[in-house]
Amino acid sequence: MPREQPSDAAFDEGSPGFAGRFVGAFADGGNTIVGRFQLSYDDENWEDDLQTTYRRVSARPN
């Protein structure tokens, strides 16, 4: 599966009728992940919840 595609794996917060997942893509040569957390209340429709950017503190050694 391409990294840009959402995963079918969702996490369960322990509440019936609630699921969440993270959808992200690598950028900046693999040093950044730009993504968003999504929520579903029916396991079919996903709503964007929180956008986030993760950046590597130091670049990977070559």
C-alpha positions in Angstrom: 0.0 0.0 0.0 1.4 3.5 -0.9 2.3 5.6 2.1 -0.1 8.3 1.0 -3.1 5.9 1.4 -5.0 5.6 4.6 -4.5 2.3 6.5 -7.5 0.1 7.3 -6.0 -0.3 10.8 -7.8 1.9 13.3 -7.3 2.4 17.0 -10.0 1.9 19.5 -10.2 4.3 22.5 -12.2 1.8 24.5 -15.5 3.5 23.7 -18.1 1.6 21.7 -19.1 3.4 18.5 -15.8 5.3 18.3 -12.7 4.6 16.2 -9.7 6.8 15.2 -6.8 6.6 12.7 -3.8 8.5 11.6 -3.3 9.3 7.9 0.1 10.8 7.0 2.7 11.2 4.3 6.4 11.6 4.4 8.0 14.8 3.2 11.3 16.6 3.3 13.3 13.5 2.3 11.7 11.4 5.0 12.5 13.9 7.8 8.9 15.2 8.1 5.5 13.5 8.4 2.5 15.6 7.6 -0.8 14.1 8.6 -4.1 14.2 10.4 -6.0 12.1 12.9 -9.5 11.1 11.8 -12.5 10.0 13.8 -15.3 7.6 12.9 -18.5 6.8 14.7 -19.8 4.2 12.3 -16.5 2.6 11.0 -17.4 3.7 7.5 -17.3 7.5 7.4 -14.1 9.3 8.6 -13.9 13.0 9.7 -10.7 15.0 10.0 -10.1 15.8 13.6 -6.6 17.1 14.3 -3.9 18.1 11.8 -0.3 17.6 12.8 3.3 17.8 11.5 6.1 15.7 13.0 9.7 16.8 12.2 12.9 14.8 12.9 15.0 16.7 15.3 18.2 15.8 13.5 18.6 14.5 10.0 19.3 10.8 9.4 23.0 10.1 8.8 23.7 9.1 5.2 
